[in-house]
């Protein structure tokens, strides 16, 4: 029973996490524009604020979409986790509060951990990665008898 429900659970996790990341990226992109995001990053002391702002917004929007699709999951998970760990370092430092309501790192740490977990989960049967890998596996299995006969 659990095995049959696992793809649904992973789909729900991927979609919800992807929507959260896309919402945060879109907010940085559109609310006051990228110039405001760059200025905000500069004010926080984030190195290379322009590059960092575009890297962050790209990760949140593109990485969030990749999560929803279940495509390139390990890459998306690492990209998103790196952004969250950067946020933890520059915005919500470990020597500060833990709880997010106090400006702590709880939320960004949780997002980083979930991004890694989902990124390396395989995404379930309803992920593009799984469908693509299954097609490769089926093609390889179909080629096996032909290859075995040619070796005989």
N, C-alpha and C positions, 0 to 999 in steps of 0.2 A: 504494500500500500504506500509506504513512504517513498519507495523508489519511483512509483508512478506520479507522485505529487511533487517530487523534487524539481522537475523542470518548471512547474508553475511557481514554486517558491522562489527559484532563482530569477525567473522572469519578473516577478513582483519586485524583488530586491533590486534588480538591474534598472527597471523602469523608475522606481521611486528615487533611487540614488541619482540616476541620470537626470531626472526632472529637477532635483535639488541643485545639482551642479549647473545645469543649463540656466535655471532661474538666477543663480548668483552671478554667473558669467554675463547673462543678458542685462542684469542690473548694472554691472560695471561698464558694460558697453553702451547702454542706451540712456540710463538715468540722467547723467550729466555729461555723457560722452567720454571718450577715451582720454581726452585732455585732462578732465577732472580726475580720472582714475590714475593717470600718470602723476599728477600733482599730489594726490593722496599717497601714492607709493613713495614719492620723493619725501613727503613730510614724515613718513614712517621710517625713513632712513634705509629703504630697500635699495640695494645697489642696482645700477642700470635701470632706473625706474621705467623708462619707456619700453625697453625690451622685456622687463619683468611683467609689466602690465599686459602687454600683448601675449606673452607666454601664458600668463594666468587666465586671461579671458579665453584664449584659444583652448587651453586645457579644459576649462569649465564647460564651454559650449561644445567643442568638438568631442572632447573626452566623454561628456555627458551623453551626447548622441551615440557615440560608439558603445557605451554601456547599454543604452536602450536597445540598440540593434543586436548587441552581443557580438560585436565585431572587433577584432584586434584587442581582445580583452586584457591580456597581460600588459600590453603597451599602454592602453587607456588607464588601467589600474595604477601602473607605476607613474604615469604622467600626472594623474590626479593626486596621488599620494604625495608626490614631490611638491606639488603646489600647497597642499595642506601642511606638510612639514615645514615649508617655507613660511607659511602663515603662523605656524606655531613658534617658529624662531623669531620672526620679526614683529609680530603683532600680539601674540598670546604666549609670552615666554614661560618656560618651565619654572622659573623662580617666582612667578606671579601666582595668581589664584588658579585653582583647578576648574571650578564651575564656570560655565560660559556666562551665566547671569552676572558674574563678578568680573567679566572680561578675561576669564581663564581659557585654557586650551582644551577643555573637555570636548567641545563640538568638533574642532578641526582634527583632533586626535582620532575621534570616532569615525569621521569621514575618511581619514587616511586609512585606517584599519579596514573599514568596509570596502573601500576601493581596492585594496590589495586582496582581500578575501574573495571578492567577486571577480576581480581580474584574473585570479589564478584558479577559479572554480571550474573553468570550462564553459560556464554560462548555461549549461543545461541543454536539453534537446531542442529548445526553441530559440537558440542563439545562432546567429549567422556563422560564427566560428565552428560550432558543432555540426551544422548542416554542411558546411564546406569540407570539414575534416571527414565527415561520414561519406561524402561523395568521393573523396580521394581514396578512402579505405575500400569502398565498394568497387571502384575502378581497379585498384590494386588487386583485390580478390578476384575480379573477373579476368585479369591478366595472368594470374598465377597458373591456371591450367595450361594456357598457351605457352607460357615460359617453361613449364615442367615438360611439356611434350617436345619442345625444341631442344631441350637438354638431353632428352632420351635417345 
